[in-house]
Amino acid sequence: MVIPEPDGQVDTPDGKLASAGREGPTDAIRAPCGCDRRSEGARPLSVRLRPIVERYRALPDGGEIADKAFFDDLSGNL
């Protein structure tokens, strides 16, 4: 797909990316956009975040009650 760019600002950067990486302009644009074919086998975000969520849930409950007046004062809400 061609993206018309009247002043040519897009043509120059993608041409530089393509020549630096020895790939075509289309592939040079697909990689930063997340359209890269290599990402097709990537694990879903929920699966990648699961270990972090489990570590968070394993933390003990602090049992403290937040000081609403303190945080309201920090944010400027009265």
C-alpha positions in Angstrom: 0.0 0.0 0.0 1.3 3.4 -0.9 0.9 6.3 1.4 0.9 9.6 -0.5 3.1 12.1 1.1 3.3 15.4 -0.7 6.5 16.7 0.7 8.4 13.4 0.7 9.1 13.3 4.4 8.1 9.6 4.7 10.1 8.5 1.7 13.4 9.5 3.1 13.2 7.9 6.5 11.9 4.6 5.3 14.5 4.5 2.5 17.2 5.0 5.1 15.8 2.3 7.3 15.6 -0.1 4.4 19.1 0.6 3.2 20.5 0.3 6.7 18.8 -3.0 7.4 19.2 -4.3 3.9 15.4 -4.9 3.6 12.7 -3.4 1.5 10.8 -0.2 2.5 7.7 -2.2 3.3 9.5 -4.4 5.7 11.3 -1.4 7.2 7.9 0.1 8.1 6.2 -3.1 9.2 8.7 -3.9 12.0 8.1 -0.6 14.0 4.4 -0.8 13.4 4.1 -4.2 15.1 3.0 -5.7 11.8 6.2 -7.8 11.7 5.7 -11.4 10.7 8.0 -12.5 13.5 5.4 -11.4 16.1 2.7 -13.8 14.9 4.0 -16.5 17.3 4.2 -14.1 20.3 2.4 -15.1 23.5 -0.7 -13.1 24.4 -0.3 -10.3 26.9 -2.4 -12.0 29.5 0.0 -15.0 29.4 3.1 -12.8 29.6 1.7 -10.8 32.6 0.6 -13.9 34.6 3.9 -14.2 36.5 3.8 -10.6 37.5 0.2 -10.8 38.6 0.9 -13.9 40.7 3.8 -12.2 42.4 1.6 -9.2 43.2 -1.2 -11.4 44.6 1.3 -13.3 46.7 2.3 -10.2 48.6 0.9 -9.9 52.1 -1.9 -7.5 52.8 -0.5 -4.4 54.5 -3.7 -4.0 56.6 -3.2 -0.2 56.5 -6.0 2.2 55.7 -5.1 4.9 53.3 -5.0 8.4 54.7 -7.5 10.1 52.4 -6.7 13.6 53.6 -3.0 13.1 53.0 -3.5 12.0 49.4 -6.1 14.6 48.7 -3.6 17.2 49.9 -1.0 15.8 47.6 -3.3 16.0 44.5 -4.6 19.4 45.4 -8.2 18.2 46.0 -9.8 19.6 49.1 
